[in-house]
Amino acid sequence: MDASMVQETEGDEDLAVCVRNLSLTLSDESGSKKVLDDLTLEVKRGSLHMLLGANGCGKSTLVRALAGLLQPDSGTISLATPHAFVFQNPDHQVVMPSVGADVAFGLGRHVYPYLTHDAVDRLTASALAAVGLEGLQARPVSSLSGGQKQRVAIAGALAEQAVVLLLDELTTFLDVGDQRGVLDCVRAAVDAGGGRVAALWITHRMEELDWADRVSIIRGGRVAFTGTPAQARGRMAAWG
Ligand SMILES: Nc1ncnc2c1ncn2[C@@H]1O[C@H](COP(=O)(O)OP(=O)(O)OP(=O)(O)O)[C@@H](O)[C@H]1O
């Protein structure tokens, strides 16, 4: 399968993300390793789904395959569209000097010149309100905390009407306050979406499961468990 085989799905299907039987081998000078091994994952529309796994278990490899950056050996990937990725380093997520310009950046990429300036302003204001940064359009991004930068990146995705947020370890570089702020923001975005917006939140932190609707655990290169946060905690305890 090549990267072009990442499928985009539309319409009223139940699933925002559907990965089936994905296997992927990585190679470097020290040899080859099958990092993903027959991995299957389903994320329902309207849900905040967390993918939990230990360091080195293949989470980033999966995200890079979802983004079409790595070529799987076999399997299929379907993503509802439009979808958006946000990655772990806050300083790599924002590209414009001001908050408002950054949120509007993607709108220009996708729909300009079909949107008027007023429409861009309205979408930007509404997306910033959705992530708790209402009225901060003029703020220099250099003055934001790491968590605020992540929320600006999420606002950019919401402004573009993304229906799937693919979020790779967003809290790695954040303090506890910012960590909670970003989790609250993603929870609110999913809830406000009325069943339209889903998020796949990749993490190695058990304490983040409280924000989830569903949790999948990746072990041995595959999804070894999917259930509620409470069931996931029980399973992790049983595994030791
Ligand atoms: N080019 C490569 N060749 C062989 N193995 C690799 C290569 N790149 C990464 N790996 C291995 O693949 C495995 C999965 O890496 P990956 O970065 O996807 O894990 P992760 O779960 O995201 O880890 P972390 O939480 O630390 O970011 C690791 O064991 C890593 O050492």
The ligand as an SDF file (V2000), in Angstrom:
LIG
                    3D

 31 33  0  0  0  0  0  0  0  0999 V2000
   13.8680    4.0630   11.2390 N   0  0  0  0  0  0  0  0  0  0  0  0
   13.6120    3.1430   12.1770 C   0  0  0  0  0  0  0  0  0  0  0  0
   14.0590    1.8770   12.0240 N   0  0  0  0  0  0  0  0  0  0  0  0
   13.8070    0.9230   12.9360 C   0  0  0  0  0  0  0  0  0  0  0  0
   13.1010    1.1470   14.0580 N   0  0  0  0  0  0  0  0  0  0  0  0
   12.6420    2.3840   14.2640 C   0  0  0  0  0  0  0  0  0  0  0  0
   12.8580    3.4500   13.3430 C   0  0  0  0  0  0  0  0  0  0  0  0
   12.2340    4.5600   13.8240 N   0  0  0  0  0  0  0  0  0  0  0  0
   11.6610    4.2010   14.9950 C   0  0  0  0  0  0  0  0  0  0  0  0
   11.9090    2.9010   15.2530 N   0  0  0  0  0  0  0  0  0  0  0  0
   11.4250    2.1570   16.4220 C   0  0  0  0  0  0  0  0  0  0  0  0
   10.0330    2.0190   16.2590 O   0  0  0  0  0  0  0  0  0  0  0  0
    9.4040    1.9460   17.5320 C   0  0  0  0  0  0  0  0  0  0  0  0
    8.1930    2.8520   17.5780 C   0  0  0  0  0  0  0  0  0  0  0  0
    8.5740    4.2180   17.5590 O   0  0  0  0  0  0  0  0  0  0  0  0
    7.4890    5.3670   17.7540 P   0  0  0  0  0  0  0  0  0  0  0  0
    8.2330    6.6690   17.7160 O   0  0  0  0  0  0  0  0  0  0  0  0
    6.3740    5.1790   16.8080 O   0  0  0  0  0  0  0  0  0  0  0  0
    6.9600    5.0740   19.2220 O   0  0  0  0  0  0  0  0  0  0  0  0
    6.0640    5.9550   20.1820 P   0  0  0  0  0  0  0  0  0  0  0  0
    5.0780    5.0430   20.7950 O   0  0  0  0  0  0  0  0  0  0  0  0
    5.5400    7.1370   19.4550 O   0  0  0  0  0  0  0  0  0  0  0  0
    7.1190    6.4240   21.2620 O   0  0  0  0  0  0  0  0  0  0  0  0
    7.1910    7.7680   22.1620 P   0  0  0  0  0  0  0  0  0  0  0  0
    6.0200    7.7230   23.0690 O   0  0  0  0  0  0  0  0  0  0  0  0
    8.5040    7.6280   22.8520 O   0  0  0  0  0  0  0  0  0  0  0  0
    7.1500    8.9330   21.1990 O   0  0  0  0  0  0  0  0  0  0  0  0
   10.4670    2.2910   18.5630 C   0  0  0  0  0  0  0  0  0  0  0  0
   10.8700    1.0830   19.1810 O   0  0  0  0  0  0  0  0  0  0  0  0
   11.5890    2.8670   17.7530 C   0  0  0  0  0  0  0  0  0  0  0  0
   12.8290    2.5700   18.3150 O   0  0  0  0  0  0  0  0  0  0  0  0
  1  2  1  0
  2  3  1  0
  2  7  2  0
  3  4  2  0
  4  5  1  0
  5  6  2  0
  6  7  1  0
  6 10  1  0
  7  8  1  0
  8  9  2  0
  9 10  1  0
 10 11  1  0
 11 12  1  0
 11 30  1  0
 12 13  1  0
 13 14  1  0
 13 28  1  0
 14 15  1  0
 15 16  1  0
 16 17  2  0
 16 18  1  0
 16 19  1  0
 19 20  1  0
 20 21  2  0
 20 22  1  0
 20 23  1  0
 23 24  1  0
 24 25  2  0
 24 26  1  0
 24 27  1  0
 28 29  1  0
 28 30  1  0
 30 31  1  0
M  END
$$$$
